[in-house]
């Protein structure tokens, strides 16, 4: 059974039971407390909840202490369906979907909040401006179900995407265990004591002074223009101060500049100001954006959760009596390609523990690269469109050994070059080419047109693999969430592309590892059916995130 939810003013709302196809099964029921009503129905019926947005509705429920098992997130699924129709990026709100359904002008979506913040007040606000109309919610859901039923695999994608939204809200609420003391000690060791008054940390100031001495003049290391000018005065003409450019220059200031850049990046992105803003009560609580990247990967609204520097992972510390189970999928995207292409020889190789090592017998080692390195380079070039240097020769070897796998990504690239859409295994669809791209590629075979064509081909070549990997990871997470619920206290606290972290009481850590492995296998079975390709998860039970690698 499904239950549609409309949020009302003053903490109330309206519920209505639905059949799986969206047909109403009863009258709408006003409830004075939406939190209490959802909690009661969840205990009694465990329905699939149908609401406008988990980021809005479910996050407030979680803050109020209510957890649900399943949902249908109308906004996320509208976005997926619009993308499938070649209308990626169109407004996805219930109001927009309702307007499209009625042939009326489509309103823009509300802009995202400038800063993440608590949303529990959603159910306590007396202002009726945010109150929802149940009618459009019911109608949009029924139309989405009609469209989903005609698309093979899409029901699984919709369920996984919606489960991801539940997980995202729960992870924000739970937070990633974070030691303020460990983070502060690390910053102090690398940068010196915390500065005041907007001054540079001591280590950065020392490096700035040494950089000026090396150049024989005052140079602000935070100013690329001053660095370029100083290098020119020293006889080095450069247009950029990027690290790979600086490394080619033999000047005593360069090592100092490179160290300054690295430490300055740490101070700016994850220094004391970041610690004050994002870590409270021993937890880092970013706001995750489900499907924030076109391939289906997640993003975050502030906090940089998906770019935690390796040096800071020692600050991610389990609570006393608890452990972190850190697990990542080994060589996920090449294995996804093997399963997608149905290349028997490639699939057999992907059934091995180390896929690159299993392919190494195809290649002859050289002075610079081992056979395994060559296998990795060839495979990544096939997926990401490499075509220069050693990659050309290695790709030729790969094509001869695994023609079906090579042809699969090549077909995706050719479709993109023609301006067509490509899809993941479950139906997640790439954006269409822009109007500028179509105008540029219609002008002839000039250099810019050819470059644009190749660029889109590289994008679609990668999309079919990366988006399917995102489908797999979401399915893994959905199944893992169910298994962790059975275990009780263990809960997901972090997710990044192909890596998850579970915070668990230490006595349950081994059971969590087993749950992760079972979920990975089930995700592979759901997406690919019977395949020899395995999707191993490399798990570590640790006290600190840094100990997992």
Secondary structure, 3 states (H helix, E strand, C coil): CEEEEEECHHHCEEEEEECCCCCECCCCEEECCHHHHHHHHHHHHCCEEEECCCCCHHHHHHHCCCCCCEEEEHHHHHHHHHHHCCCCCCCCCHHHHHHHHHCCCCCCCCCCCCCCCCCHHHHCCCCHHHCCCHHHHHHHHHHHHHHHHCCCCHHHHHHHHHHHHHHHHHHHHHCEECCHHHHHHHHHHHHCCCCCCCCCCHHHHHHHHHHHHHHCCCCCCCCHHHHHHHHHHCCCCCCCCCHHHHCCCCCHHHHHHHHHHHHHHHHHHHCHHHHHHHEECCEECCCEECCCCCCCCCEECCCCHHHCCHHHHHHCECCCCEEEEEEEECCHHHHHHHHHHCCHHHHHHHCCCCHHHHCHHHCCCCCCCCHHHHHHHHHHHHHHCCCCCHHHHHHHHHHHHCHHHHHHHHHHHHHHHCCCCCECCCCCECCCCCHHHHHHHCCCCCHHHHHHHHHHHHHHHHHHHHHHHHHHHHHHHHHHHHHHHHHCCCEEEEEECCEEEEEEEHHHHHHHHHHHHHHHHHHHHHHHCCCCCCCCEEEEEECEHHHHC
